[in-house]
Amino acid sequence: MIVITFDTTTDAMMMEAFAKENKLAGKIIPLPNEISAGCGLAFKLEGKDLEKITKTLEENSISYEKIRKLGVDK
């Protein structure tokens, strides 16, 4: 699982809208306890390719704080 954190709630909402428009399988979640970030929301994606996700966000000017891989993907 990949979790993207944000500095602001607005950035998290922009990510959610971007994901819906681009059919990315993911959703807004409360910030997991093991992560600290600027706002209390994160975006969860079931994926493995951190590089691809980072590149996509940067190419589309989606602001984020950090991208982390958590847990074990099935």
N, CA, C and O of each residue as an XYZ file, in Angstrom:
296
protein
N       0.848     -1.168      0.000
C       0.000      0.000      0.000
C       0.895      1.233      0.000
O       1.910      1.275      0.695
N       0.517      2.218     -0.771
C       1.237      3.486     -0.816
C       0.346      4.549     -0.203
O      -0.842      4.635     -0.511
N       0.937      5.362      0.674
C       0.199      6.437      1.330
C       0.871      7.757      0.977
O       2.080      7.918      1.140
N       0.073      8.693      0.494
C       0.560     10.028      0.141
C       0.036     10.985      1.195
O      -1.164     11.016      1.469
N       0.934     11.771      1.792
C       0.527     12.754      2.788
C       0.585     14.159      2.185
O       1.250     14.397      1.177
N      -0.125     15.071      2.826
C      -0.278     16.419      2.301
C      -0.074     17.460      3.386
O      -0.285     17.201      4.571
N       0.346     18.652      2.953
C       0.493     19.770      3.880
C      -0.858     20.367      4.252
O      -1.046     20.863      5.363
N      -1.803     20.312      3.302
C      -3.110     20.934      3.542
C      -4.239     20.004      3.113
O      -4.050     19.100      2.300
N      -5.399     20.248      3.672
C      -6.597     19.501      3.286
C      -6.944     19.773      1.830
O      -7.419     18.879      1.129
N      -6.714     20.985      1.373
C      -6.983     21.343     -0.023
C      -6.162     20.476     -0.970
O      -6.676     20.004     -1.984
N      -4.886     20.264     -0.644
C      -4.037     19.405     -1.475
C      -4.581     17.976     -1.504
O      -4.573     17.332     -2.553
N      -5.049     17.480     -0.367
C      -5.621     16.134     -0.303
C      -6.872     16.036     -1.187
O      -7.061     15.044     -1.890
N      -7.713     17.056     -1.149
C      -8.930     17.058     -1.960
C      -8.587     17.138     -3.450
O      -9.267     16.534     -4.279
N      -7.530     17.886     -3.787
C      -7.093     17.961     -5.189
C      -6.610     16.592     -5.673
O      -6.857     16.206     -6.815
N      -5.923     15.865     -4.796
C      -5.469     14.527     -5.147
C      -6.657     13.604     -5.381
O      -6.656     12.811     -6.322
N      -7.664     13.707     -4.529
C      -8.852     12.872     -4.686
C      -9.537     13.151     -6.027
O      -9.936     12.223     -6.731
N      -9.667     14.425     -6.372
C     -10.291     14.792     -7.648
C      -9.452     14.289     -8.830
O      -9.994     13.769     -9.806
N      -8.138     14.447     -8.734
C      -7.234     13.969     -9.788
C      -7.376     12.455     -9.962
O      -7.429     11.959    -11.087
N      -7.435     11.733     -8.858
C      -7.551     10.274     -8.913
C      -8.858      9.855     -9.594
O      -8.865      8.938    -10.414
N      -9.949     10.520     -9.256
C     -11.235     10.186     -9.876
C     -11.204     10.447    -11.365
O     -11.654      9.616    -12.154
N     -10.668     11.615    -11.762
C     -10.601     11.980    -13.179
C      -9.737     11.020    -13.976
O     -10.001     10.778    -15.154
N      -8.717     10.477    -13.352
C      -7.751      9.628    -14.049
C      -7.891      8.145    -13.708
O      -7.019      7.334    -14.023
N      -9.005      7.808    -13.058
C      -9.333      6.418    -12.732
C      -8.216      5.704    -11.973
O      -7.892      4.550    -12.255
N      -7.632      6.418    -11.001
C      -6.642      5.810    -10.112
C      -7.385      5.179     -8.948
O      -8.206      5.835     -8.308
N      -7.110      3.932     -8.672
C      -7.771      3.229     -7.576
C      -7.150      3.672     -6.260
O      -6.033      3.274     -5.927
N      -7.864      4.482     -5.527
C      -7.376      4.960     -4.242
C      -8.460      5.749     -3.537
O      -9.529      5.999     -4.094
N      -8.168      6.141     -2.290
C      -9.163      6.912     -1.555
C      -8.498      7.722     -0.445
O      -7.391      7.419     -0.001
N      -9.204      8.752     -0.016
C      -8.775      9.566      1.113
C      -8.997      8.757      2.393
O     -10.039      8.127      2.573
N      -8.003      8.786      3.270
C      -8.102      8.092      4.558
C      -7.610      9.017      5.666
O      -6.876      9.967      5.395
N      -8.005      8.752      6.906
C      -7.398      9.489      8.016
C      -5.907      9.152      8.067
O      -5.513      8.033      7.738
N      -5.108     10.080      8.465
C      -3.666      9.875      8.538
C      -3.342      8.707      9.468
O      -3.746      8.722     10.631
N      -2.620      7.692      8.980
C      -2.247      6.566      9.844
C      -1.410      7.032     11.038
O      -0.653      7.996     10.924
N      -1.542      6.360     12.171
C      -0.838      6.747     13.392
C       0.674      6.791     13.242
O       1.335      7.612     13.878
N       1.228      5.920     12.411
C       2.677      5.855     12.289
C       3.275      6.962     11.421
O       4.492      7.029     11.244
N       2.422      7.826     10.883
C       2.889      8.916     10.016
C       2.449     10.251     10.602
O       1.336     10.378     11.112
N       3.326     11.243     10.526
C       2.913     12.595     10.885
C       2.982     13.452      9.623
O       3.860     13.275      8.779
N       2.045     14.377      9.517
C       1.994     15.230      8.330
C       1.268     16.519      8.671
O       0.736     16.682      9.769
N       1.256     17.432      7.709
C       0.668     18.748      7.906
C      -0.835     18.734      8.129
O      -1.351     19.533      8.911
N      -1.541     17.846      7.458
C      -2.987     17.771      7.667
C      -3.339     16.359      8.111
O      -2.493     15.466      8.058
N      -4.554     16.149      8.541
C      -4.952     14.856      9.089
C      -5.439     13.859      8.063
O      -6.007     12.827      8.420
N      -5.221     14.159      6.768
C      -5.685     13.265      5.711
C      -4.516     12.729      4.902
O      -3.451     13.342      4.828
N      -4.738     11.580      4.303
C      -3.763     10.980      3.403
C      -4.542     10.328      2.264
O      -5.761     10.178      2.344
N      -3.839      9.947      1.214
C      -4.464      9.252      0.098
C      -3.816      7.886     -0.004
O      -2.592      7.778     -0.087
N      -4.630      6.844      0.003
C      -4.147      5.463     -0.026
C      -4.318      4.880     -1.418
O      -5.399      4.938     -2.003
N      -3.233      4.316     -1.941
C      -3.248      3.638     -3.237
C      -2.744      2.218     -3.045
O      -1.793      1.982     -2.300
N      -3.374      1.290     -3.710
C      -2.845     -0.072     -3.722
C      -1.891     -0.134     -4.902
O      -2.323     -0.250     -6.049
N      -0.626     -0.060     -4.631
C       0.357     -0.077     -5.697
C       1.736     -0.319     -5.146
O       1.939     -0.373     -3.933
N       2.688     -0.465     -6.053
C       4.049     -0.778     -5.644
C       5.069      0.188     -6.218
O       6.168      0.304     -5.676
N       4.739      0.881     -7.294
C       5.720      1.658     -8.034
C       5.777      3.107     -7.556
O       5.103      3.982     -8.100
N       6.588      3.342     -6.536
C       6.717      4.695     -5.976
C       7.212      5.691     -7.016
O       6.733      6.823     -7.072
N       8.163      5.275     -7.834
C       8.726      6.168     -8.844
C       7.664      6.642     -9.827
O       7.599      7.826    -10.159
N       6.837      5.719    -10.289
C       5.793      6.052    -11.261
C       4.766      7.012    -10.636
O       4.350      7.981    -11.270
N       4.371      6.738     -9.409
C       3.394      7.596     -8.734
C       3.975      8.990     -8.510
O       3.302      9.990     -8.760
N       5.213      9.063     -8.042
C       5.865     10.358     -7.822
C       5.933     11.150     -9.121
O       5.616     12.340     -9.143
N       6.343     10.500    -10.192
C       6.448     11.165    -11.497
C       5.087     11.682    -11.973
O       4.988     12.803    -12.472
N       4.049     10.873    -11.820
C       2.698     11.272    -12.229
C       2.232     12.503    -11.466
O       1.683     13.430    -12.061
N       2.448     12.519    -10.147
C       2.033     13.668     -9.340
C       2.791     14.922     -9.744
O       2.197     15.991     -9.881
N       4.094     14.799     -9.935
C       4.901     15.958    -10.312
C       4.550     16.476    -11.697
O       4.496     17.688    -11.906
N       4.312     15.580    -12.644
C       3.931     15.989    -14.006
C       2.596     16.713    -14.029
O       2.347     17.534    -14.912
N       1.733     16.412    -13.059
C       0.395     17.011    -13.015
C       0.258     18.072    -11.940
O      -0.855     18.474    -11.602
N       1.380     18.528    -11.399
C       1.428     19.607    -10.399
C       0.525     19.339     -9.199
O      -0.140     20.248     -8.702
N       0.505     18.090     -8.735
C      -0.241     17.729     -7.540
C       0.702     17.896     -6.349
O       1.723     17.215     -6.259
N       0.358     18.798     -5.444
C       1.203     19.049     -4.270
C       0.996     17.962     -3.227
O      -0.133     17.576     -2.923
N       2.103     17.478     -2.686
C       2.042     16.472     -1.629
C       3.222     16.693     -0.696
O       4.184     17.377     -1.045
N       3.141     16.109      0.489
C       4.231     16.227      1.442
C       5.215     15.074      1.252
O       6.391     15.299      0.965
N       4.734     13.838      1.411
C       5.579     12.652      1.259
C       4.774     11.511      0.676
O       3.546     11.479      0.752
N       5.504     10.574      0.090
C       4.900      9.333     -0.394
C       5.622      8.202      0.323
O       6.850      8.119      0.312
N       4.833      7.333      0.946
C       5.423      6.236      1.706
C       4.767      4.919      1.340
O       3.581      4.855      1.017
N       5.568      3.878      1.399
C       5.049      2.529      1.195
C       4.869      1.912      2.566
O       5.815      1.874      3.353
N       3.668      1.425      2.869
C       3.354      0.831      4.173
C       2.847     -0.580      3.992
O       2.236     -0.908      2.975
N       3.102     -1.408      4.976
C       2.551     -2.757      4.987
C       3.052     -3.609      3.853
O       4.060     -3.305      3.216
N       2.334     -4.678      3.614
C       2.687     -5.641      2.580
C       1.594     -5.642      1.526
O       0.417     -5.805      1.851
N       1.970     -5.463      0.273
C       1.000     -5.546     -0.821
C       0.676     -7.006     -1.089
O       1.546     -7.874     -1.014
N      -0.590     -7.264     -1.404
C      -1.023     -8.636     -1.694
C      -0.876     -8.919     -3.153
O      -1.188    -10.022     -3.602
